[in-house]
Amino acid sequence: MSKKKVALNLLDDLVQDGTAIVEVNPWLIPATVAVATVPVAVWIASRARTRNLKKTTPN
């Protein structure tokens, strides 16, 4: 078997395992989205605050 076929077989196995986990635990989808969204929201808020502080520097 070529390396490409082995890699594709492993990838197919991972996809099937992930699908099985999500079928058993559907609550993982919104939890994962929330975990990924929180750091982005914190980054955006801190970036906006820093930008506002730079605009309002005293003369």
C-alpha positions in Angstrom: 0.0 0.0 0.0 1.2 3.5 -0.8 1.7 6.1 1.9 -1.1 8.1 0.5 -3.6 5.3 0.8 -2.5 4.6 4.4 -2.9 8.3 5.3 -6.4 8.3 3.7 -7.4 5.2 5.6 -6.3 6.7 8.8 -8.1 9.9 8.0 -11.3 8.0 7.2 -11.0 6.2 10.6 -10.6 9.5 12.4 -13.6 10.9 10.7 -15.7 7.9 11.6 -14.6 8.0 15.2 -15.4 11.7 15.4 -18.8 11.2 13.9 -19.5 8.4 16.3 -18.6 10.6 19.3 -20.8 13.4 18.1 -23.7 11.1 17.5 -23.4 9.8 21.1 -22.8 13.3 22.6 -24.4 16.0 20.4 -23.9 18.6 23.2 -20.2 18.6 22.2 -20.9 20.8 19.1 -22.1 24.0 20.9 -19.6 23.4 23.7 -16.8 23.3 21.2 -18.0 26.4 19.4 -18.3 28.3 22.8 -14.7 27.3 23.8 -13.4 28.5 20.4 -15.5 31.8 20.5 -14.5 33.0 24.0 -10.8 33.7 23.3 -11.7 35.5 20.1 -14.2 37.7 21.9 -11.6 38.5 24.6 -9.1 39.4 21.9 -11.5 41.7 20.1 -12.5 43.4 23.3 -8.9 44.0 24.4 -7.9 45.2 21.0 -10.8 47.7 21.0 -9.9 48.9 24.5 -6.3 49.4 23.6 -7.2 51.2 20.4 -9.5 53.6 22.3 -6.8 54.2 25.0 -4.3 55.1 22.3 -6.8 57.6 20.7 -7.5 59.4 24.0 -3.9 60.0 25.1 -3.5 63.3 27.0 -1.7 66.1 25.3 
